[in-house]
Amino acid sequence: MYSKFRSLLFSLEAEQAHRLAVGAARLAQAVAPRVIESMFSYSHPSLHTSIFGKQFTNPIGLAAGFDKNARMILFWRKMGIGFMEVGSVSARRSKGNKKPRAFRLPDDRALINRMGLNNDGAERIALRLKRHAGILAFPVGANIAKTHDPDIQGDAAVEDFCISFRTLAPHVDYITLNVSCPNTSDGKTFEDPNVLDRLLVALKKERDEFVRRIPVLIKFSPPERDSFVLDSHFDELLLVSLAHGIDGFVASNTASDWQNLTTSRTLLEKIGNGGLSGPPIEKRATQLVRYIFQKTEGKLPIIGVGGVASGEAAYAKIRAGASLVQLFTGLVYRGPGLIPSVKRRLVELLNEDGFGTISQAVGRDA
């Protein structure tokens, strides 16, 4: 069924197609939520897990970027996704970069985007999140980033993050700090250990103001090569994160360097720059999961994202050290049927390896 709809979507420019898909999803959640659930929902006790003191019916989540403005929470829950992450959200509303800014690479089943953190802003999104806060066994996180404005620097940039945190934190189950966004001119500013340290000092003060502890995760970029050479710089980022009591990590963001592509160079030059997602970064993202798991001795949860388009890809990240995984690009190419497909295959793989639960498989290949 999705193949016919995909033909229509792929006849449109990528961002226009996404808007159409969002519109269809919002209509479906309004008029036929039970139909969605009956068609796509699949559950199995071996997929249940608990992270951050939260219950997850399954470890398959929606990555940030797909539902930036928290308009489809009911849809994704009825689809049988285990959790979702909205955003990236910034303190101020942003239109993002000029269009075109999203591109499909069909030959690689990949995407490139330079959206520029377009979103409705923390206050508007918080109102939508508030309506869904506290859903049993369906954690919702918010991915926050600095407002896309190069004039916001230094202490103002830190305060920008803090505004988003205090606005959104009361209505979500966790917060992810997007310190590694590759599709804005200043998106990676906080991937400097000293700058990250200042940000986490300020956010600790914000966290201390809340009665309940809000889990905070950090999302890092993938390594630049499949050979996976990480220098002391990344280890410093990890040490800073751990020193400030970060609760977990997301690995990884999209890649600003493009490797392993079969797409013609002519097309890539026409596209320009942006963050690459999908199967071409799968190996690097999984390697980053494994590296973080090893460095932290498996003591902190990791959400694995990047190239998850099958049950095998999800399971590889879990065995590398991910407690949870997220989908994005795979949904564009395979549609919502990917969700139950991945879950069913995970159950089969767990059974084949003699595991009764997802948690037993986490980190087995680390």
C-alpha positions in Angstrom: 0.0 0.0 0.0 2.8 2.4 0.9 4.5 1.8 -2.5 1.7 3.6 -4.3 1.7 6.5 -1.9 5.5 6.7 -2.1 5.3 7.0 -5.9 3.2 10.1 -5.3 5.5 11.4 -2.6 8.7 10.8 -4.6 7.2 12.8 -7.5 7.3 15.8 -5.3 10.2 17.8 -3.9 11.4 16.2 -0.6 10.1 18.8 1.8 6.8 19.2 0.0 6.4 15.4 0.2 7.1 15.5 3.9 4.4 18.2 4.4 1.9 16.1 2.5 2.8 13.0 4.6 2.4 15.0 7.8 -0.9 16.2 6.7 -2.1 12.7 5.9 -0.9 11.5 9.3 -2.7 14.3 11.1 -5.9 13.5 9.3 -5.5 9.8 10.1 -5.0 10.4 13.8 -8.0 12.7 13.9 -10.5 10.4 12.2 -9.2 6.8 12.4 -6.8 6.2 15.3 -8.2 2.8 16.0 -7.8 1.8 12.3 -4.1 2.8 12.5 -3.6 0.8 15.6 -5.3 -2.3 14.2 -3.2 -2.2 11.0 0.2 -1.4 12.4 0.5 -2.1 16.1 2.5 -5.1 17.2 3.6 -6.0 20.7 5.6 -8.7 22.3 6.7 -9.0 26.0 10.4 -9.6 25.0 10.5 -6.0 23.6 9.5 -4.4 26.8 12.2 -2.4 28.6 12.7 0.2 31.3 15.1 3.1 30.8 15.4 6.3 33.0 12.8 4.8 35.2 10.3 4.9 32.3 8.5 1.9 30.8 8.9 1.3 27.0 6.6 -1.2 25.3 9.4 -1.6 22.7 12.8 0.0 22.0 11.9 1.4 18.5 11.5 5.2 18.6 11.0 8.1 16.2 14.1 10.3 15.7 14.1 14.0 16.1 13.4 15.9 12.8 10.4 13.8 11.6 7.8 15.4 13.9 9.6 18.7 14.7 6.6 20.5 16.1 4.8 17.7 18.1 1.8 17.6 15.9 1.5 13.8 15.4 2.1 12.3 18.9 -1.2 10.3 18.8 -0.4 9.0 15.3 3.0 7.6 16.3 1.6 6.0 19.5 -1.1 4.3 17.5 1.5 3.2 15.0 3.1 1.2 17.7 6.3 3.2 18.0 7.8 2.7 21.5 8.8 6.4 22.1 9.4 9.5 20.1 11.6 12.6 20.2 10.2 15.9 18.9 12.3 18.8 17.6 14.9 20.0 17.2 13.2 22.8 19.2 14.8 26.2 19.8 13.9 29.0 22.2 12.7 31.2 19.3 10.7 30.3 16.3 12.8 29.8 13.2 12.0 29.5 9.5 15.3 27.7 8.9 17.4 27.9 5.8 16.3 28.9 2.3 14.6 26.2 0.2 15.4 23.8 -1.3 16.9 22.3 1.8 16.0 18.6 1.8 17.0 16.1 -0.8 16.5 12.4 -1.5 19.3 10.1 -2.7 17.3 7.1 -4.0 20.3 5.1 -5.2 21.6 5.1 -1.6 18.2 5.2 0.1 19.5 8.2 1.9 18.6 11.8 2.7 20.6 15.1 2.8 19.1 18.0 4.7 20.2 21.5 5.6 16.8 22.5 7.1 18.4 25.0 9.5 16.4 24.0 12.6 13.1 25.3 11.3 10.5 24.9 14.1 7.6 26.7 15.9 9.6 27.6 19.0 9.7 26.3 22.5 6.5 28.0 23.8 4.2 26.8 21.1 5.6 23.3 21.1 5.3 23.1 24.9 1.6 23.8 24.7 1.2 20.8 22.4 3.4 18.6 24.5 1.4 19.5 27.6 -1.7 17.9 26.1 0.1 14.5 25.8 2.3 14.6 28.9 2.4 11.5 31.1 1.1 9.0 28.6 1.6 5.6 30.2 4.5 3.5 28.6 4.9 6.0 25.8 7.9 8.3 26.6 8.2 11.5 24.7 11.4 13.4 24.6 12.4 16.9 23.3 15.5 17.5 21.3 16.7 21.1 21.9 19.2 23.2 20.0 20.4 26.8 19.9 18.2 29.1 17.9 19.5 29.4 14.4 20.9 32.9 14.6 24.7 33.5 14.4 24.3 36.7 16.5 23.3 34.5 19.5 26.8 33.6 20.9 28.6 33.1 24.2 26.4 33.5 27.3 23.4 34.4 25.1 23.7 31.0 23.4 23.8 29.2 26.8 20.8 31.1 27.9 19.0 30.2 24.7 19.4 26.5 25.5 18.2 27.2 29.1 15.1 28.9 27.9 14.1 25.9 25.8 15.0 23.5 28.7 12.8 25.3 31.3 10.0 25.7 28.8 9.8 22.1 27.6 11.1 20.0 30.5 7.9 20.0 32.6 6.1 18.3 29.7 8.5 15.6 28.5 10.1 12.4 29.8 13.7 13.4 28.7 15.6 16.1 27.0 18.3 15.6 24.3 20.9 18.4 23.8 21.6 18.7 20.1 25.1 20.1 20.3 26.1 18.6 17.0 23.7 19.9 14.3 25.5 19.9 11.0 23.0 21.9 9.0 23.4 25.3 10.4 26.5 27.6 10.2 27.0 27.5 14.0 25.4 24.2 14.9 28.5 22.5 16.3 29.6 25.3 18.6 28.9 23.2 21.6 31.1 20.3 20.5 34.0 22.1 22.1 34.7 20.7 25.6 35.0 24.1 27.2 31.8 25.5 25.7 29.9 22.2 26.5 31.1 22.5 30.1 29.6 26.0 30.4 26.4 24.8 28.9 26.1 21.9 31.3 26.9 24.0 34.3 24.0 26.3 33.4 21.6 23.5 32.7 22.4 21.8 36.0 21.1 24.9 37.8 17.9 24.6 35.7 17.5 20.9 36.5 17.9 21.6 40.2 14.8 23.8 40.0 12.6 20.9 39.1 10.9 18.7 41.7 11.4 15.6 39.5 14.8 14.8 37.8 14.6 15.3 34.1 16.9 12.9 32.2 19.3 14.8 29.9 21.1 13.2 27.0 23.6 14.5 24.5 23.5 13.9 20.8 26.9 13.6 19.1 28.1 13.6 15.5 29.3 10.4 13.9 33.0 9.9 13.3 34.3 11.2 10.0 35.5 7.9 8.6 34.3 4.3 8.7 37.8 3.5 10.0 36.5 5.2 13.1 39.4 7.3 14.4 38.4 9.3 17.4 40.9 11.6 19.0 41.2 12.9 22.6 38.8 15.7 21.7 35.8 13.3 21.7 37.0 11.6 24.9 37.1 15.1 26.5 33.5 15.6 25.5 32.6 12.3 27.1 34.5 13.2 30.3 32.8 16.6 30.5 29.4 15.0 30.0 30.0 12.4 32.7 31.3 15.0 35.1 28.0 16.9 34.9 25.8 13.8 35.5 24.5 13.4 32.0 22.0 10.5 31.9 22.8 9.1 28.4 23.7 9.7 24.8 22.3 9.7 21.3 24.5 8.3 18.6 24.5 9.7 16.1 23.5 12.9 14.3 23.6 13.2 10.6 27.0 13.4 8.9 28.4 16.6 7.3 30.9 14.5 5.3 29.5 12.2 2.7 31.0 8.8 2.2 30.0 5.4 0.7 27.6 7.0 -1.8 26.7 5.7 -5.2 24.8 8.8 -6.1 26.5 10.7 -9.0 28.9 13.4 -8.1 27.1 15.7 -10.4 23.9 15.5 -8.4 25.8 15.8 -5.1 27.5 19.0 -6.3 24.1 20.3 -7.4 22.7 19.7 -3.9 25.5 21.5 -2.1 26.0 20.9 1.7 23.9 19.3 4.4 23.6 16.5 6.8 23.6 12.9 5.4 21.3 10.3 7.0 20.4 6.7 6.1 22.3 3.5 5.4 25.5 5.2 4.3 26.2 6.3 7.9 24.9 3.1 9.5 28.3 1.6 10.2 29.8 4.8 11.6 26.8 5.4 13.9 26.9 1.8 15.2 30.6 2.2 15.8 30.0 5.3 17.8 27.4 3.5 19.9 30.0 0.8 20.6 32.7 3.3 21.5 30.5 5.2 24.0 29.3 1.9 25.5 32.9 0.8 26.0 34.1 4.1 27.4 31.2 4.4 29.9 31.4 0.7 30.7 27.8 0.3 29.8 26.6 2.3 32.7 24.5 4.8 30.8 21.8 4.3 28.2 22.5 5.0 24.6 19.9 5.7 21.9 21.2 4.4 18.6 20.2 6.2 15.4 21.5 6.2 11.9 20.7 3.9 9.0 18.2 1.8 10.9 16.1 0.4 8.0 15.6 -3.2 9.1 15.4 -5.5 12.2 19.0 -6.5 11.6 20.2 -2.9 11.6 18.3 -2.2 14.8 19.7 -5.4 16.4 23.2 -4.5 15.5 23.0 -1.2 17.3 21.4 -3.0 20.3 24.2 -5.6 20.4 26.7 -2.7 20.1 25.4 -1.1 23.2 22.1 0.8 22.4 19.3 0.3 24.8 16.9 2.1 22.4 17.0 2.8 18.6 15.3 5.4 16.5 14.0 5.5 12.9 14.0 8.4 10.4 15.2 7.9 6.9 14.0 4.3 6.7 10.5 5.5 7.2 10.8 7.7 4.1 11.8 4.8 1.9 9.8 2.0 3.5 6.9 3.7 5.1 5.1 3.1 8.4 5.1 -0.7 7.8 8.8 -0.6 8.8 7.8 -0.2 12.4 6.1 -3.6 12.9 8.5 -5.2 10.6 11.5 -4.2 12.7 9.8 -5.2 15.9 8.9 -8.7 14.6 12.4 -9.3 13.3 13.8 -8.2 16.6 11.7 -10.8 18.4 13.0 -13.5 16.0 16.6 -12.4 16.5 16.3 -12.4 20.2 14.8 -15.9 20.1 17.6 -17.1 17.8 20.2 -15.9 20.3 18.4 -17.2 23.3 17.5 -13.8 24.9 14.3 -13.3 26.7 14.4 -9.5 26.7 16.0 -6.7 24.8 18.1 -5.7 27.8 19.9 -9.0 27.7 21.2 -8.3 24.2 22.5 -4.8 24.9 26.2 -4.5 24.5 26.9 -8.2 23.6 29.1 -7.2 20.7 30.8 -4.2 22.4 
